[in-house]
Amino acid sequence: MSQISKIETRMPVVAADGRAVGFVSSVGSDYLTLTSVKDGRGFDHVIPLSWVADVDRYVFLSRASPYVVAHRHAVVRGRRPIAA
């Protein structure tokens, strides 16, 4: 079983530096949609599946949180996510 097939919605996503960067919202063919909550509002962002390093109870990324935040792409409601 590949690591990607273990990913489920609502799993916490953790960057390489140990910081939480969101929760899995959905899994696409080459991207992962994350939901992060700030001030009680949810925001969706897309990251490439190639950043996934390991999957257990959490989805662990191979990139540190500053990199993830700087390079994720916002999801425009009603449209397919931009390739990250």
C-alpha positions, 0 to 999 in steps of 0.5 A, spaced: 500 500 500 502 506 498 503 512 503 498 516 499 493 511 499 493 511 507 491 519 507 484 520 509 480 527 510 481 530 516 488 527 518 492 533 521 498 535 516 505 536 520 511 540 516 518 537 517 519 542 523 514 539 527 509 544 526 501 543 524 500 546 517 492 544 517 488 538 516 486 534 509 480 536 506 481 532 499 486 528 495 487 529 488 491 525 483 497 530 484 495 534 490 493 535 497 488 540 499 489 542 506 484 546 510 487 551 516 483 555 521 485 562 523 480 566 527 475 561 527 475 561 519 477 555 514 482 557 509 483 551 503 490 551 500 493 546 495 500 543 496 503 537 491 503 530 493 510 530 492 511 533 499 508 527 503 514 524 506 510 519 511 503 517 513 501 514 520 496 518 524 498 524 521 501 526 514 508 528 515 511 533 509 518 533 507 518 541 507 518 545 513 512 550 515 515 556 512 516 553 506 509 550 506 506 557 507 510 560 502 509 556 496 502 553 498 496 555 493 489 558 495 483 554 492 478 558 489 471 556 490 468 552 485 474 551 481 479 545 480 485 547 484 491 550 481 497 545 480 502 546 485 
